Amino acid sequence: MSTPAVREYAGPVSRAVAYLLDAFVVAALATAAAAAAAMITSVLGARLHDAALAVASAGLVLLPALLATYCAAFWALAGRTPGMAVLGLRVVATRRRRLSWPVALLRALVLAYFPIGAGWALVDRRRQAVHDKVAGTAVVRTAR
């Protein structure tokens, strides 16, 4: 009879670095899309200043939604984002075997629109942030 594997919970520093890596990827993709949109609108005759203002305004609203979509898709499909993969981290459900799409989306939305809640991982014994508590998840280190 084998004993269950002990989970090593990921610390706040490695989680923050993974988050920043993923946020950088999403921001780079959004910037490229905004630049393409600005070029297209300038060719079509829209004034560049008005187009840039519209793109920047939309970006402030859409960037968290893009980050949430990016994270939810990776968490539901692979259990981790590319930033988490670089650091050897994985999101696991605390009560279920697999992370479901609704749980991944809930976790991603809370993280994207309430990022300050990640600070709770500094004081929690299982290093869970607010988005982990809401979704019933934890971030663990993967076996190397």
C-alpha positions as CSV (number, residue, x, y, z in Angstrom):
1,M,0.0,0.0,0.0
2,S,1.5,3.3,-1.0
3,T,1.2,6.5,1.0
4,P,-0.3,9.6,-0.7
5,A,2.2,12.0,-2.0
6,V,2.8,15.1,0.2
7,R,2.1,18.3,-1.7
8,E,4.7,21.0,-1.6
9,Y,2.8,24.2,-1.9
10,A,4.3,26.9,-4.1
11,G,5.5,30.0,-2.4
12,P,4.3,33.6,-3.1
13,V,7.6,34.6,-4.9
14,S,7.5,31.7,-7.5
15,R,3.7,32.3,-8.0
16,A,4.3,36.1,-8.5
17,V,7.1,35.4,-11.0
18,A,4.9,33.0,-12.9
19,Y,2.1,35.6,-12.9
20,L,4.4,38.3,-14.2
21,L,5.7,36.0,-17.0
22,D,2.1,35.3,-18.1
23,A,1.0,38.9,-17.8
24,F,4.0,39.9,-19.9
25,V,2.9,37.4,-22.6
26,V,-0.7,38.7,-22.6
27,A,0.4,42.3,-22.6
28,A,2.8,41.7,-25.5
29,L,0.0,40.0,-27.5
30,A,-2.4,42.9,-26.7
31,T,0.1,45.5,-27.7
32,A,0.7,43.7,-31.0
33,A,-3.1,43.6,-31.6
34,A,-3.5,47.3,-30.7
35,A,-0.6,48.3,-33.0
36,A,-2.2,46.3,-35.8
37,A,-5.6,47.9,-35.1
38,A,-4.0,51.4,-35.1
39,M,-2.3,50.7,-38.5
40,I,-5.5,49.4,-40.0
41,T,-7.5,52.4,-38.8
42,S,-4.9,54.8,-40.1
43,V,-5.0,53.2,-43.5
44,L,-8.8,53.4,-43.5
45,G,-8.6,57.1,-42.8
46,A,-9.4,57.4,-39.1
47,R,-7.5,60.0,-37.3
48,L,-4.6,58.3,-35.5
49,H,-5.2,60.1,-32.2
50,D,-8.8,59.1,-32.0
51,A,-8.0,55.5,-32.9
52,A,-5.2,55.3,-30.3
53,L,-7.5,56.7,-27.7
54,A,-10.2,54.2,-28.5
55,V,-7.7,51.3,-28.5
56,A,-6.1,52.4,-25.2
57,S,-9.5,52.8,-23.5
58,A,-10.6,49.4,-24.7
59,G,-7.3,47.9,-23.5
60,L,-7.9,49.0,-20.0
61,V,-11.1,47.1,-19.9
62,L,-10.2,44.2,-22.0
63,L,-6.7,43.4,-20.7
64,P,-7.9,41.7,-17.5
65,A,-10.5,39.8,-19.5
66,L,-7.7,38.6,-21.9
67,L,-5.6,37.6,-19.0
68,A,-8.5,35.7,-17.4
69,T,-9.2,33.9,-20.7
70,Y,-5.5,33.0,-21.2
71,C,-5.2,31.6,-17.6
72,A,-8.5,29.8,-17.6
73,A,-7.8,28.0,-20.9
74,F,-4.3,26.9,-19.8
75,W,-5.5,25.8,-16.3
76,A,-8.4,23.8,-17.6
77,L,-6.4,22.2,-20.4
78,A,-3.0,21.7,-18.9
79,G,-3.3,22.6,-15.2
80,R,-0.8,25.4,-15.6
81,T,0.1,28.4,-17.7
82,P,3.4,28.7,-19.6
83,G,4.7,30.9,-16.8
84,M,3.9,28.3,-14.2
85,A,5.5,25.6,-16.4
86,V,8.8,27.5,-16.5
87,L,8.8,27.5,-12.7
88,G,7.5,24.0,-12.2
89,L,4.1,24.9,-10.7
90,R,0.7,23.4,-11.2
91,V,-2.9,24.4,-10.1
92,V,-4.7,21.5,-8.5
93,A,-8.2,21.2,-7.2
94,T,-8.3,20.6,-3.4
95,R,-11.5,18.5,-3.5
96,R,-11.7,17.1,-7.0
97,R,-9.4,15.1,-9.2
98,R,-9.3,17.6,-12.1
99,L,-9.7,21.3,-12.5
100,S,-13.0,21.9,-14.3
101,W,-13.6,24.7,-16.9
102,P,-16.0,26.6,-14.6
103,V,-13.6,26.5,-11.7
104,A,-10.7,27.5,-13.9
105,L,-12.7,30.5,-15.2
106,L,-13.9,31.5,-11.7
107,R,-10.3,31.4,-10.4
108,A,-9.0,33.4,-13.4
109,L,-11.7,36.1,-13.1
110,V,-11.0,36.6,-9.4
111,L,-7.3,36.8,-10.1
112,A,-7.6,39.2,-13.1
113,Y,-10.0,41.6,-11.5
114,F,-8.8,41.3,-7.8
115,P,-5.1,40.8,-8.1
116,I,-4.4,42.3,-4.6
117,G,-6.1,39.1,-3.2
118,A,-2.9,37.2,-4.2
119,G,-1.3,38.8,-1.2
120,W,-3.3,36.4,1.0
121,A,-0.8,33.7,0.0
122,L,1.8,35.4,2.3
123,V,-0.1,34.5,5.4
124,D,-2.0,31.3,4.6
125,R,-0.6,28.0,5.8
126,R,-1.3,26.3,2.5
127,R,-0.1,29.4,0.6
128,Q,-3.6,29.9,-1.0
129,A,-4.5,33.3,-2.3
130,V,-8.1,34.6,-2.4
131,H,-8.7,33.2,-5.9
132,D,-7.6,29.8,-4.6
133,K,-9.9,30.0,-1.6
134,V,-12.9,31.0,-3.9
135,A,-12.2,28.3,-6.5
136,G,-11.1,25.5,-4.1
137,T,-7.6,25.2,-5.6
138,A,-4.0,25.3,-4.6
139,V,-0.7,25.8,-6.4
140,V,1.8,23.1,-5.9
141,R,5.3,22.4,-7.1
142,T,5.6,19.6,-9.6
143,A,8.0,16.7,-9.1
144,R,11.3,17.3,-10.8
